[in-house]
Amino acid sequence: MTDTTHGTQRTAPAASGNDYVLEIDDLHTHFFTNEGVVKAVDGVSMKLQRGKTLAVVGESGCGKSITARSILQIVDKPGRIVSGSIKLHRSGREGRSAGTIDLAALDPKSKVLRDVRGKDISMIFQEPMTSLSPVHRIGNQIREAVLTHFDVSKEEAHERAVESLRLVGIPRPDRQVDRYPFQLSGGMRQRAMIAMALVGRPDILIADEPTTALDVTTQAQILDLIRELQSELGMSLIMITHDLGVVAEMADDVAVMYLGTVAEEGTVDQIFHEPRHPYTRALLRSVPRVGEHERSKRLYTIAGSVPNPYSRPTGCPYSTRCDFYMDGLCNKVVPPPIAFDETHKARCLLYTNAGVQYMERERQEKGVTA
């Protein structure tokens, strides 16, 4: 497919059937506050194919990061998983246990889940300066990850830390390993975070907006690095981002989230060339394209804003901002997932019988009025 932001051509790899490494089904993660219940994740379902990249996109506050944190059960209090399943199909490679486990059913402090974190699944957080300990050297933090999951000596853990820094392209890793985070540039700190995440050679890497606050050149380097390491290590990747240019360049499959739900999911080609949900279409229209707009014209923006989490709209979550709003339908009925083929689904009432009939009546009334 064509990356409309960078003007490059990218062909997505062929799907590998039903070989999924992670399956999330009807996941609900809620925050119980004094003001009320915030349904940060409200019935999310998505699948990650082994060795492929799933991009999770949407506006700020749509539940992307909480979904990722739910996978590892590291949601801050007063949040917790209320229902749903997160099935991890473990590969059994490099001394790991094989088989399928439901991460959502485990105690967050259980030994099994602690073993999964950093070994089967690792995560790169948004801001390395707040994710890395400012009072511990980079090497100490990476060595801790090694010693937690592998039965090795401190010397071998140190060697693995240096090798991990070398793997992510940090110059003179034998020296940088003894530096503190504040002694490194933003790009180097992000690389150190990636080194820490990859030192356990995980099956799944979750990258939560890994290029936030980085300059354009460094962003490109980090994305290229992640892609190269994914290919080299055979990892599956969950890329959380709001940058559709990154999605076009990196993803095989895409899940578009809105207000804690998955509005649309499909392959990267389907999402970019055959978007079905009005929200997905609006996001794509919001991307600036060189040469397609006159200077006097304003860029397209989505009307309104994401609703207050304490007062979610009834019916379709997107109904208050939708260009195709159907009164008496969108504000009352929760849209079910509509499957267009095996890989492409969207939650929109436009594709139900009631929606088709509503739009037909609209057209007839406009025709009579005209």
N, C-alpha and C positions, 0 to 999 in steps of 0.2 A: 504494500500500500504506500501511498505518498504521504510524507510528513509535511503538512501544509505550513508548519511554522518554520522549519529549517530548509524546506525544499529538497529533501533527500528522499531516495527511494528505498523502501524496506519491505521485504517479503516475509511474512510470518511463517514459521515452520509449520509443517503439517501436524495436526492433532494426533495424539498417541492413544486414541481410543478412550477407554474408561479407566486408565491408570492414574488414579488420583492419590495424592499423598496427604491431602487434607480436605475434609468435607464438613462444612458448617451448615447446620439445619435448624431453622426457626429459632435463632439465638435471640434472647432477650436479656439485656443488661440495663438495670435501672439504678438510679441514685435516689435514695430516700432521705430527703432534706426536710427541714422545718417548714419550708414554704410549700412543699408538696413532692410528688414523685416525678422525676425526670426520666423519661424513657429514651435514654441515649442510644440504645440499640433495641429496635422494636421489630423482631421477626426477620433477622437477616439470614439468608441462605446463600452460600457460594461454595465453589469447588476449585481446588488448585491442582492442576495436572503436574505430574512428576517431571521435573526438569524444565518447566515452562514458567512464564511470568504472568501474574494476574495483577492488573492495575486497578486500584480502588480510587475513584475520583468523586469530586463533589465539593460544594462550598464549605467554608469553615463552619463547624458546628453540626455537620451532617452525620457524625458518628464514625468517621473513618478510623481515627486513632483509638477510640474506645473499643471498636471491633478488634483491632490488632492487639490491644492490651488484654482483651477478654480471652484471646487464644492462649496467652501465657498466664492468665489469671493474675495479672498485676494491676488490676483496676483499683484506684485509690478509694478509700472509704469516704462517704457512705455508699459507694457503688458496689454492686455485686451481680453476678449472673443469676437470673431468676429462673430461666428455663431454656431448653434447647440443648443441642449436642454439638461437640467439636471433636470429630473423629480424626485421629492421627494414625496413619498407616505407616508404622515404623519399618525401615528398610532392613535393619539387622546388620548393616555394614559397620566395619571398624569397631567391633566389640559391642555394638548397641543391641538392645533387646528387639526382637522382631514381633510382629503382631499389631493389632489395632486396639487403641485405647481411646476412651472418651475423656478428653481433657476437662470438659465442663463438669463432669461428675466427680472429679478429684478434689480433695481438700487442697486449698492454695498452699498450705504448708507441708504437704505430703512429700515423702522422699521421691516418689515416682515423678511428680511434677517438677521438683527441684532438679531432677536428673534430666528432664526434657529441656528445661530452660538452659540455653547456651550450648547444648549438645545436639539435640534433635532440631530445635528451633532457636534461632538467635534473632535479635532485634537491634536495628540501628535507630536510635532515637533522633528527634528533630534537631535539638540543639546540643552539640557535644560539650559546650562549656558548662551546661547545667547537668549533663548526664555523667560526665567524668568527675571524679573526686578532685577538687583543687589542691588538696593537701597530700595526695599520694602520687608517686611517680607513675608515669605511663606503664613502665614495665611491671611494677607491682600489681597494677590493676589487671593486666593481661595474665600475669603469672597466677593470680588468684583464680581466674576462670579456668586455667589449665589444671591446677591442683584440686579444684572442686570436682572435676569430672573425670580425671584420669589418675591412675596410680603411678605417678612418676616422681622422681626426685626434684628438689628445688633447682638443681643445676639443669636438668632436662627441661623443666618448665621455663627456665630463663632462655634456653636455646630456642624453644618453641615460640616464645614471645618475640625474640629477635627475628626469627624466620617469618613470623606473621607480619611484622612491620616491614620486612623486606618484600613480602608478597604484595603489599598494598602500595609499594613504590616510594616509601619513605627513605631518603638518602641517609647513609651512614647509620643504619638501625642499631648497631651496637653502641652508639653514643646517644641516639635519641631515646633509647629505651629508659635512660635514667633521667629524662627531663620531666618537668611538671607541665600540666596542660597549658598554664598561662605562658609558658616559654615557647609554645608552638603557634603558628599562624592558624587561621580558621580552617584552611584546607588541610593542614597537617593534623589538626585535632580531629577533623572528620575522618581522615584516613586512619588515625589511631582508633577511633570508634569502630570502624570497619574491621580493623585488625583484631580487636577484641571479640567482635561478633563472629569472626571466621576462624579463630584459633581452634575451636572445637570441631571444625569441618561439618557444620550442620547440614541436614537435609533441606531445611527451609530457612530462608533469610527474609525477615520482615524489615523493609526499609521505609520508615515513616518520614516522608519528605526529607530525604537525606541531603538535599542541596539547599535547604533553607538558609538564608543569610549569607550565601556565598556569591562571589562575583561570577559573571557569565562564563569566563574561561575556566575557573575552578569547577563550576557546575558540570561543564562538559567533561572535564577530566575525571570527576568522581563517577559520573554515569558510565563512561567508557570503562573505568576500573571495575565497577560492579558487574557490568556485562561480561568482561573478560574473565573475572573470577567465577561467575556463574557457570560459564562454559567450561572452565578448567576443573571446577570442583563438582560439576553436575548437580548444582543446587536448584531447588524451586524457589521462586522469588515472588513475594507480595510487595508491590510498589505502591505506596500511598502518596498521592500527589494531587494538586489542583492544576498542574501544568499539562494541558492537552498535547503540547509538543513533546513532552517527555513520554506521554502515553503512546503516541504514534511511533516513537523511536524505540521504546523498550518492550512494550506489552505484546503478549499473544492473545490474552483474554482481558475483558474489561468489565468491572462492576461499577455502575453509576449509583451513588448513594444520595438520598435526600431525606432529611429528618429521621434518621435512624433506620431507614428501610432501603432495600435495593430497588431503585426505580426501573433499571434496565440492566441486563447483562448479555454479553455476547462476545464474539471474537472481535479483535481490533478492527478488522475490515467491516464487520457488520455495524459496529457502533459508529464508525466514521462515515460510511457510505450508505447505510440503511438504518439510520436512527429512527426509532419508533416512538419513544416517550417524548412528550413536549419539553420536559426538562433537559433531556439529552440534546434535543435540537437547539434549545436556547443556549446551552453551554457552548455548543459548536459555533453558533452564530456570534457568540461573544468574543471569539478568538480573532484578533486583528490580523488582516492579511494584506501584505504589501501590494499596492496597485489596484485594490478592489474598492477603495473608498476615496471619495473626493475629500479634500481638506475641509470643506465647509460642512460635511456631514459628520454627525456624532457616531461613535461606535455603538453598536447594539448593546443594550444592557437588559438584564432580566428585571422586570417590574417588581417592586416591593422588596421584602427581605425575608430571611428565614424566620418563621413564626417563633414566638416565645416558647421555650420548652415546657413551661408550666401551663400553657394554654394551647395545646395542639388543636388544629382544626379537625372537625369531624369529617368522616368520609376520606377522600383522597388527601394525603398530606400536602400535595402540590396545588390543591384546588384554589387557594387564595392568590396564586400568582400565574395561573395557567391561561394561555391565550385561547385554549379550546374549552374553557370552563362551561359545563352543562348544568344549569340551575336545576335543583331538585334531584340531581343524580350524583354529581361529583362531591357535593357537600353532605351527602347522606350515606353513600355506599363506599365501603373500602374496596378498592380494585384488586381483583385476584391476579396472580401471574398468568399472562397469556403467552403461550409458546408459539413462536413462528416457525421454528424448526428445533432440532435437538440442542443447539447451542445458543439460540437467541430467544430471550424472554423479556417482557415488559409488563409493569403493573399500570395499566391504563384502561379506563372504561370506554375509550373510543373504539376499542376492538371487541367489545362485548355486544351482544344482540341489542341490549338496551341503548348502548351508545350509538350504534349504527342507526337505530330507529329515531333517536333524538336528532341526530345530525340531518337525517333525511327530512324530518318535519321542519327543521330550520331552513333547509334549502327550499322546500315547497312554500313556506311562508314568505320568504324573501322574494321568491318568484312571483307570488300573487301580489305582493306589495308593489313590486316593480311594474 
